[in-house]
Amino acid sequence: MTTFEKIANILKDYINCDLDDIKPETTFESLKIDSLDMVEIIMNLEEEFSVTVEDVSEIKTVGQLVEIIEENRK
């Protein structure tokens, strides 16, 4: 499973939507994920991927989040 697929599945479960609704260009705003939700999601992802994500406020799309996770895993 790719990083994107793992993140998409976590988001799908968190917001209870179809997996088809989540693409790299999908914005968190379009998924109705606010800043408090984002912090909780990031905390879960940090645990899942054993990484630290510094500036959550700059992340606008699922693709950006995938890139940040992948960069921090190296």
Secondary structure, DSSP 4 states (H G I P E B T S, - for coil): --HHHHHHHHHHHHHT--GGG--TT-BTTTTT--HHHHHHHHHHHHHHHT-----GGG--BHHHHHHHHHHHH-
